[in-house]
């Protein structure tokens, strides 16, 4: 089984230029994609790793992002107004 405990770091420019190579490498090791080489923007993992992680976490593969505090307040307000 591939080592999924360490990641390779790549800039967004290099990732775009060598997409096929990094898609293949992600089957062996996660790829951290960094903006300007510093700020991590995302991590590319193999499909198998992603599926195992979703099962282990009990998450839906494409779960909705958490609501902001403002969204929660608006939802509560709309619920209260609906009860009037």
N, C-alpha and C positions, 0 to 999 in steps of 0.2 A: 504494500500500500504506500502511496506517495506521502512524503513528509509535509503535512499541512500546518505545522507549528511555526514555521518561519515564512516570511514573505519576501518577494523580490520587489524592489522599488523602481518605478519608472515614471518619467515625466509624461504629462498629457501629450506633448508634441511627439515624443518618441513612441508612445503607445499608439497614437493615430497612424504614424508612419509605418509601424511594424505590427499592425493589428493581428494578422494571421499568426505570426510568431508567438505573440503573447496569449492568444486564444489557445494555442497548443501547449504553451508552458503552464497555463493555469490548470491543466490536467495533472500536473506534477506538483505544483506549488502555487499558493495564492500570490497574486500580483497586486501590490499597492500602487495606485495611480495618484501621483502627486502633482499639484499645480505649482508650476515654477520650481519643482524639485523640493518644495518645503511642506506645503500644506496637503495632507492626505485628503483626496476627494472621493475615493472609493476603493473597493477591493474586488478584484475579479477572481472568482473561484470556479472550480469545475462544477458541472451540473450535479454530479454525484455528491460532492461535498455539500452543495446547497440543499439538495433534497434531504440528506441525512441531518443537516442542521435544522431544517424546518420540522422534521419528524421529532428530533430530540427536544426542540423547544415547544412543540405542540402548536406552532404558528401556521397560519395559512401562508402559502408561498408569496402572496401579494397582499399582505395585511395593510389596512389603511394606516397612514401616519397618525401619530397621536395628535389630538386636538390642541390648539393653543388655548390659553386661559380665556381669551376673548371669545373664542368659539364656544367654550363651555358656558360662559355667562350668557351669551346670546341664546344658546339652546335652552338653558334654564328659564330665561325670560319668556321665550316663545311658548314653552310648556305651561308656564304660569298664566300667560295671556289666554291660552287655549282653554284653561280651566274656568275662566270667567263666564 
